[in-house]
Amino acid sequence: MTGTAKAFQEEIEYSMGMKTWDKIVKKIHERYNITIEESITDFPKFHTVLREMFGNSADKIEKRVL
């Protein structure tokens, strides 16, 4: 896993739990048929899923990691 993907995983697991991280990974795979690492490389896809799940809080998560 890339450094950025790992940082997102750690932040989301810490603040929301492993189940939430697993839901994100599953949703990205179902929607785009790509891995979490690929979605972070193509960041708009990752952002879209976070935004759907967390609304405006997605921005806060992204800022804490980046």
Phi and psi restraints in degrees (value plus and minus 20) as a CYANA .aco file:
   2 THR   PHI     -87.8   -47.8
   2 THR   PSI     142.8   182.8
   3 GLY   PHI     -79.2   -39.2
   3 GLY   PSI     -61.7   -21.7
   4 THR   PHI     -87.8   -47.8
   4 THR   PSI     -63.6   -23.6
   5 ALA   PHI     -81.6   -41.6
   5 ALA   PSI     -61.9   -21.9
   6 LYS   PHI     -84.6   -44.6
   6 LYS   PSI     -59.8   -19.8
   7 ALA   PHI     -83.4   -43.4
   7 ALA   PSI     -62.4   -22.4
   8 PHE   PHI     -84.2   -44.2
   8 PHE   PSI     -64.0   -24.0
   9 GLN   PHI     -78.4   -38.4
   9 GLN   PSI     -68.9   -28.9
  10 GLU   PHI     -81.7   -41.7
  10 GLU   PSI     -63.4   -23.4
  11 GLU   PHI     -84.4   -44.4
  11 GLU   PSI     -66.4   -26.4
  12 ILE   PHI     -90.0   -50.0
  12 ILE   PSI     -61.7   -21.7
  13 GLU   PHI     -82.6   -42.6
  13 GLU   PSI     -61.7   -21.7
  14 TYR   PHI     -84.8   -44.8
  14 TYR   PSI     -65.4   -25.4
  15 SER   PHI    -108.8   -68.8
  15 SER   PSI     -44.7    -4.7
  16 MET   PHI    -150.8  -110.8
  16 MET   PSI     -30.4     9.6
  17 GLY   PHI      80.5   120.5
  17 GLY   PSI     140.5   180.5
  18 MET   PHI     -84.3   -44.3
  18 MET   PSI     -55.5   -15.5
  19 LYS   PHI     -81.1   -41.1
  19 LYS   PSI     -59.2   -19.2
  20 THR   PHI     -85.4   -45.4
  20 THR   PSI     -64.0   -24.0
  21 TRP   PHI     -79.4   -39.4
  21 TRP   PSI     -64.8   -24.8
  22 ASP   PHI     -81.0   -41.0
  22 ASP   PSI     -57.6   -17.6
  23 LYS   PHI     -84.2   -44.2
  23 LYS   PSI     -60.0   -20.0
  24 ILE   PHI     -83.2   -43.2
  24 ILE   PSI     -68.2   -28.2
  25 VAL   PHI     -79.4   -39.4
  25 VAL   PSI     -64.5   -24.5
  26 LYS   PHI     -83.9   -43.9
  26 LYS   PSI     -64.3   -24.3
  27 LYS   PHI     -84.2   -44.2
  27 LYS   PSI     -60.9   -20.9
  28 ILE   PHI     -83.4   -43.4
  28 ILE   PSI     -63.2   -23.2
  29 HIS   PHI     -85.7   -45.7
  29 HIS   PSI     -64.0   -24.0
  30 GLU   PHI     -83.4   -43.4
  30 GLU   PSI     -63.5   -23.5
  31 ARG   PHI     -96.6   -56.6
  31 ARG   PSI     -65.8   -25.8
  32 TYR   PHI    -132.4   -92.4
  32 TYR   PSI     -30.2     9.8
  33 ASN   PHI      37.0    77.0
  33 ASN   PSI      24.1    64.1
  34 ILE   PHI    -154.2  -114.2
  34 ILE   PSI     147.3   187.3
  35 THR   PHI    -102.0   -62.0
  35 THR   PSI     148.4   188.4
  36 ILE   PHI     -82.4   -42.4
  36 ILE   PSI     -58.8   -18.8
  37 GLU   PHI     -82.8   -42.8
  37 GLU   PSI     -62.1   -22.1
  38 GLU   PHI     -85.5   -45.5
  38 GLU   PSI     -56.4   -16.4
  39 SER   PHI     -89.3   -49.3
  39 SER   PSI     -52.8   -12.8
  40 ILE   PHI     -93.7   -53.7
  40 ILE   PSI     -53.3   -13.3
  41 THR   PHI     -84.4   -44.4
  41 THR   PSI     -59.9   -19.9
  42 ASP   PHI    -120.8   -80.8
  42 ASP   PSI      49.6    89.6
  43 PHE   PHI     -72.5   -32.5
  43 PHE   PSI     -55.2   -15.2
  44 PRO   PHI     -76.2   -36.2
  44 PRO   PSI     -52.3   -12.3
  45 LYS   PHI     -87.9   -47.9
  45 LYS   PSI     -65.5   -25.5
  46 PHE   PHI     -82.3   -42.3
  46 PHE   PSI     -66.1   -26.1
  47 HIS   PHI     -80.3   -40.3
  47 HIS   PSI     -62.2   -22.2
  48 THR   PHI     -79.4   -39.4
  48 THR   PSI     -64.2   -24.2
  49 VAL   PHI     -86.7   -46.7
  49 VAL   PSI     -64.3   -24.3
  50 LEU   PHI     -80.2   -40.2
  50 LEU   PSI     -62.6   -22.6
  51 ARG   PHI     -83.8   -43.8
  51 ARG   PSI     -60.2   -20.2
  52 GLU   PHI     -83.5   -43.5
  52 GLU   PSI     -59.5   -19.5
  53 MET   PHI    -101.4   -61.4
  53 MET   PSI     -55.4   -15.4
  54 PHE   PHI    -141.4  -101.4
  54 PHE   PSI     -21.0    19.0
  55 GLY   PHI      42.9    82.9
  55 GLY   PSI    -159.1  -119.1
  56 ASN   PHI     -86.7   -46.7
  56 ASN   PSI     -38.3     1.7
  57 SER   PHI     -85.3   -45.3
  57 SER   PSI     -39.2     0.8
  58 ALA   PHI     -77.9   -37.9
  58 ALA   PSI     -58.2   -18.2
  59 ASP   PHI     -82.0   -42.0
  59 ASP   PSI     -59.6   -19.6
  60 LYS   PHI     -85.3   -45.3
  60 LYS   PSI     -62.4   -22.4
  61 ILE   PHI     -80.6   -40.6
  61 ILE   PSI     -67.5   -27.5
  62 GLU   PHI     -81.7   -41.7
  62 GLU   PSI     -63.4   -23.4
  63 LYS   PHI     -83.9   -43.9
  63 LYS   PSI     -59.5   -19.5
  64 ARG   PHI     -83.7   -43.7
  64 ARG   PSI     -56.2   -16.2
  65 VAL   PHI    -101.0   -61.0
  65 VAL   PSI     -65.3   -25.3
